[in-house]
Amino acid sequence: MNSIKSVPARVLSRRGGHSLEAEREQFDKSQAISISKAINTQEAPVKEKHARRIILGTHHEKGAFTFWSYAIGLPLPSSAILSWKFCHVLHKVLRDGHPNVLQDCQRYRSNIRETGDLWGHLHDRYGQLVSIYTRLLLTKISFHIKHPEFPPGLEVSDEVLEKTAGADVNNIFQLTVELFDYLDCELKLSESVFRQLNTSMAVSQMSAVQCRLAPLIQVIQDCSHLYHYAVKLMFKLHSCLPADTLQGHRDRFHEQFRSLKNFFKKASDMLYFKRLIQIPRLPESPPNFLRASALAEHVKPVVVIPEEAPEDEEPENLIEISTATTTEPQITSDIFEQTFGPPNGIRDDRDAQIDSLKKEVDMLRAEMEKIKLEAQRYITQLKAQVNSLEGEVEEQRKQKQKALVDNEQLRDELERLQRAKQDSDRSQRLCAEAEKKANATEIRYTKLKEKHSELINTHAELLRKNADTAKQLTVTQQSQEEVARVKEQLAFQVEQVKREAEMKLEDQSIQMEQLRQELDARRDELDQAQRSLSHAKQAGVELSAQVEALHAEKEVLRRSVSEKECELLSARGLVEEKELQLSQEADKATREIRELQGRLLDKSNQEQSLQQKLLDQQFGILQEAVQEAEDILRDAVAKLDDPLHVRCTSSPDYLLSRAQAALESTDALENGHAQYVASMAADAAGLVGALALFAHLTADTIVNGSATSHLAPTDHADRLTETCRDCGQRSLNYLGKLKDKQTLGCAELGDVRRALRGVLQLAQELRPKSLDIKQEELGDMVEKEMASTSAAIEDAVRRIEEMMSQARNKSSGVKLEVNERVDLHLAHLSQLFTAALGAA
């Protein structure tokens, strides 16, 4: 009989390699069958057994290489239902598959995105869901790649969450935002699914509806964890940042809380989910993050998945052992027959061993089924124990939170005491600061007075300079007038010379005319003489003598004419010289006048600038005084609400005197204001002084009014406090008008006077009534009071004597002696009262 030991080593090695290849082929075949059955175009939910085989396959090969090698070959663009079921299976593989699945899915992000973009552009009901589902899967992959501390199943302990968040508030803030984005994608998918379903009807048992509802089981599992982590991180953020900064986070969380609560409620009402998952219940209202103790009231939502498989499914093994075990002997026998030939029909030990091995395999299979059932039972028990332990942990956490709340209350009490101590220290500092401020105010008032006196001196100096300038201007005007007078005199002289020259010219022209006439007459005579010469030759000598005499006379006349013309030319030159001299003197006088006018204009501009500077300085002093008065009044008004001022008291009489003084100070203030408004160039000392006096007296009135209200009845106290507050506010309004030049003139003290009169009236009402009683009425009242007192004393003495007499009748011995001593004392007391009444 042949033995297995006689099989060559080559055959044995070939047998082992063939076995691994067969196992791999069997695994690939099994995965391909499961993927094809899970992801198909039928509008029905993915069967749990096929998804479980795919998940076990990822654990078997420690990754999702085989899954993706088949998934990328699926015709996803051809069918929206196929793409929807692919997203569902991928979601389950991410949640429950091997940890390396996440890295494999990261490499195929582009395929997932392309599928979502394709169906997002098409108007298909499943296509829109596929687009939303792919965005959720991409968000899930990105989140878990960035935060590897969170497994894709999202199950981490609170310690891991605290460690991941860290102590940096920026990291906590960013992680919270990413969790909100994650939860938004989950809730958007659920809302889109329910929007396509008619949830008012019991349609959840239809396969088409279950096809849409099946992925929401994983969404419920994710949302429960994300909600819990978001609550934890929100409480941690509120312990680090102010509430106003996190208003947007709170609004976003409240919106997600309402959506999640609505989602859980709708899912709980559907029969399909009731047999597959136990959905937790959320509280009626979201957690109050502004109260740290509310964290103890938070309960982690726990989702429970029943272990029982549905009736239509049968548990199957990942690898069919019977097929594998029958295949391996068959392969071995084929190799054996090829090597040694067919058996001779004789049953040897190997057949017996094969039969025994088959029986052992059957027994092992049965035991394995039993072990599986026991393991499932143990798993159920352990989960129940885990739930109970989680409940205990939650209870301990609540106790811890209560202890933290108590600790916070004690810390708040300590902080309150510390604040009270700080308030007392602050009040002492405020008192010291008030004293310093009062001293500073006095110093500032002194400086203001000195500055005001300097301004007065400067103003007087400017006035003197102005007077000098005016004198110079007067002198200049006088010199100008003198120049004008000289110019007029010169002009008159020029006119006179002109008139004399004209008169001389007229005289000379007349003389020349006369000479011409004489010459003409002489010529006529000469002609007559020549004519007569022709008639009388005898008288030729005489005529020639006459002609020569006439020629000589003519030469004389010509010389006299030339002399007159020379005199006239000299007179004209003299006139021109006089005119040139007068024009030069006039130009010089004009230049001097212009220089004097320029200097006068400069002086006037300088005077105006100095005057404006003086006005600005006076207005600045007024503004400083107004600001100081406002500070004094605001400090007084603040005393009305100062809790440290409650112990300060005052009498109505003193308040009456202060209010009367403040009311009288308004007259001086009004007069100073009227004088300053009438002439701002005048001295503002009156207004500044009246303003300081008014501010101090009014502030004193307000402070004493507050102190008086502390001893007054409630009604009067409230009225007095409000009247003082109104007085301060109206005074501040009046001072506010003094700060602006436009409203300075229309500022009035009527409202302030009415408020001060109101304080006076309330102080008068709070005065003791006994002060208004006359001396005679007071004497009568005293006598009446003394009479009633003496009557009461006599009545009391009489009643005591009656009591003592009764006690004496009933007593004896020591008690009697004591009663007698008491009688003596009472008699002495009655005598003393009687003497006192008599003296009164």
Residue pairs with C-beta under 8 A, 6 or more apart in sequence:
1 346
1 348
1 349
2 340
2 348
4 350
7 336
7 339
8 339
11 335
11 336
11 339
14 335
15 331
15 332
15 335
18 331
19 328
19 331
22 327
22 328
22 331
23 319
23 324
26 319
26 323
26 324
27 57
27 60
27 61
27 66
27 319
28 66
30 53
30 57
30 318
30 319
31 53
31 54
31 57
31 66
31 67
31 70
32 70
34 50
34 51
34 53
34 54
34 57
35 50
35 54
35 67
35 70
35 71
35 89
36 70
37 47
37 50
38 46
38 47
38 50
38 51
38 54
38 85
38 89
39 46
39 71
39 74
39 82
39 85
39 86
39 89
40 82
40 85
41 79
41 81
41 82
42 81
43 81
43 207
43 208
43 211
44 207
44 208
44 210
44 211
45 207
45 210
45 211
45 213
45 214
46 85
46 88
46 89
46 92
46 214
47 313
48 309
48 310
48 313
49 309
49 313
49 314
49 315
49 316
51 89
51 92
51 93
53 316
53 318
54 67
54 89
54 92
54 93
55 92
55 93
55 96
55 97
56 318
57 66
57 67
57 318
58 64
58 67
58 93
58 97
58 98
58 100
58 101
59 97
59 98
60 318
61 98
62 98
62 100
63 98
63 100
63 101
63 103
63 104
64 93
64 97
64 98
64 100
64 101
64 104
64 105
65 104
67 93
67 101
67 104
68 104
68 105
68 108
71 86
71 90
71 108
72 108
72 111
74 82
74 86
75 82
76 82
76 83
76 86
76 115
77 83
77 115
77 118
80 119
80 122
80 124
80 125
80 126
80 127
80 129
80 130
81 126
81 211
83 115
83 119
83 126
83 127
83 130
84 126
84 129
84 130
84 133
84 211
84 212
84 215
85 211
86 115
87 130
87 133
87 134
87 137
87 215
88 133
88 214
88 215
88 218
90 105
90 112
90 137
91 133
91 136
91 137
91 140
91 215
91 218
92 218
93 101
94 101
94 102
94 105
94 137
94 140
94 141
94 152
95 152
95 153
95 218
95 221
95 222
96 153
97 152
99 151
99 152
101 152
102 141
102 144
102 145
102 152
105 112
105 137
105 141
106 141
106 145
109 138
109 141
112 134
112 137
112 138
113 134
113 138
115 130
115 134
116 130
116 131
116 133
116 134
116 135
116 138
117 131
119 126
119 127
119 128
119 130
119 131
120 127
120 128
120 130
120 131
125 196
128 192
129 189
129 192
129 193
129 196
129 212
132 185
132 188
132 189
132 192
133 189
133 215
135 185
136 185
136 186
136 188
136 189
139 181
139 182
139 185
140 152
140 182
140 185
140 222
143 150
143 178
143 182
144 150
144 151
144 152
146 178
147 164
147 175
147 178
149 156
149 160
149 163
149 164
150 156
150 164
153 221
154 221
154 222
154 225
154 226
154 229
155 225
156 164
158 232
161 229
161 232
161 233
164 175
165 171
165 172
165 175
165 233
165 236
166 172
169 237
169 240
169 241
172 233
172 236
172 237
172 240
173 237
173 241
175 233
176 230
176 233
176 234
176 237
176 249
179 226
179 229
179 230
179 233
180 230
180 249
180 252
180 253
180 256
182 222
182 226
183 223
183 226
183 227
183 230
183 256
183 260
184 256
186 219
186 222
186 223
186 226
187 223
187 256
187 259
187 260
187 263
189 215
189 216
189 219
190 216
190 219
190 223
190 263
190 267
191 259
191 263
193 212
193 213
193 215
193 216
194 263
194 266
196 212
197 203
197 209
197 212
197 213
199 266
199 269
199 270
202 271
203 209
204 210
204 213
204 270
204 271
204 272
204 273
205 271
205 272
209 272
210 272
213 270
213 272
213 273
216 267
216 273
217 273
217 276
217 277
217 305
220 263
220 264
220 267
220 273
220 277
220 279
220 303
221 277
221 303
221 305
223 260
223 263
224 280
224 301
224 302
224 303
227 256
227 257
227 260
227 282
227 301
228 300
228 301
230 253
230 256
231 287
231 295
231 298
234 246
234 249
234 250
234 253
234 287
234 289
235 287
235 289
235 292
235 294
235 295
235 298
237 246
237 249
237 289
238 246
238 289
238 290
238 292
239 292
243 289
243 290
246 289
250 289
253 286
254 286
257 282
257 286
260 282
261 282
264 279
264 280
264 281
264 282
267 273
267 279
268 274
268 279
268 281
273 279
275 306
275 310
276 305
276 306
277 303
277 304
277 305
277 306
278 303
278 304
278 305
278 306
279 303
280 301
280 302
280 303
281 301
282 301
283 297
283 299
287 294
287 295
287 297
287 298
288 294
292 404
292 405
292 408
293 401
293 402
293 404
293 405
293 408
295 401
296 397
296 398
296 400
296 401
296 402
296 404
296 405
297 398
299 394
300 390
300 394
302 387
302 390
304 383
304 387
307 376
307 379
307 380
309 315
321 361
321 365
322 361
322 365
325 357
325 358
325 361
329 354
337 343
423 644
427 644
430 644
434 635
437 631
437 635
441 628
441 632
444 624
444 628
445 628
445 692
448 621
448 624
448 625
448 688
449 685
451 617
451 621
452 621
452 683
452 684
452 685
452 688
455 614
455 617
455 618
455 621
456 683
456 685
458 610
458 614
459 614
459 683
462 607
462 610
462 611
462 614
465 603
465 607
466 603
466 607
469 600
469 603
469 604
469 607
472 599
472 600
472 603
473 596
473 600
473 603
476 593
476 596
476 597
476 599
476 600
479 592
479 596
480 589
480 592
480 593
480 596
483 585
483 589
483 592
483 593
484 589
486 585
486 589
487 582
487 585
487 586
487 589
490 578
490 582
490 585
491 582
493 578
494 575
494 578
494 579
494 582
497 571
497 574
497 575
497 578
498 575
500 571
501 568
501 571
501 572
501 575
504 567
504 568
504 571
505 568
508 564
508 568
511 564
512 561
512 564
515 557
515 560
515 561
518 557
519 554
519 557
522 550
522 553
522 554
525 550
526 547
526 550
529 543
529 546
529 547
530 543
532 539
532 543
533 539
533 540
533 543
611 681
614 681
615 680
615 681
618 680
618 683
618 684
619 680
619 684
619 741
621 684
621 688
622 676
622 684
622 687
622 688
622 691
622 738
623 739
625 688
625 691
625 692
626 691
626 735
626 738
626 739
627 739
628 692
628 695
629 691
629 692
629 694
629 695
629 735
630 695
630 732
630 735
630 736
632 695
632 696
632 699
633 695
633 698
633 699
633 702
633 728
633 731
633 732
633 735
634 728
634 732
635 699
636 698
636 699
636 700
636 702
636 703
636 728
637 702
637 724
637 725
637 728
637 729
637 732
639 645
639 702
639 703
639 706
640 702
640 706
640 721
640 724
640 725
640 728
645 703
645 706
645 707
646 710
647 710
648 703
648 706
648 707
648 710
649 707
649 708
649 710
649 711
650 704
650 707
650 708
650 711
651 708
652 708
652 763
652 764
652 766
652 767
652 768
653 763
653 767
654 704
654 708
655 701
655 704
655 705
655 708
655 759
655 763
655 766
656 760
656 763
656 764
656 767
658 697
658 700
658 701
658 704
659 701
659 705
659 756
659 759
659 760
659 763
660 760
661 697
661 701
662 694
662 697
662 698
662 700
662 701
662 756
663 753
663 756
663 757
663 760
665 690
665 693
665 694
665 697
665 698
666 694
666 749
666 752
666 753
666 756
668 686
668 689
668 690
668 693
668 694
669 687
669 690
669 691
669 693
669 694
669 749
670 749
671 686
671 690
672 684
672 686
672 687
672 688
672 689
672 690
672 691
673 687
673 690
673 738
673 747
675 682
675 686
675 687
676 682
676 684
676 686
676 687
677 744
677 745
691 738
694 731
695 731
695 735
698 727
698 728
698 731
698 752
698 756
701 724
701 727
701 756
701 759
702 724
702 725
702 727
702 728
705 720
705 721
705 723
705 724
705 727
705 759
705 762
705 763
706 721
706 724
708 720
708 763
708 766
709 716
709 717
709 718
709 720
709 721
709 724
710 717
712 720
712 766
716 762
716 765
716 766
719 762
720 759
720 762
720 763
720 766
723 755
723 758
723 759
723 762
724 759
726 755
726 758
727 752
727 755
727 756
727 758
727 759
730 751
730 752
730 754
730 755
731 752
731 755
733 751
734 747
734 748
734 749
734 751
734 752
737 743
737 744
737 746
737 747
738 744
738 747
770 778
773 781
782 840
786 837
786 840
789 837
790 833
790 834
790 837
793 830
793 833
793 837
794 830
797 826
797 829
797 830
797 833
800 826
801 823
801 826
804 819
804 822
804 823
804 826
807 815
807 819
808 816
808 819
808 820
811 819
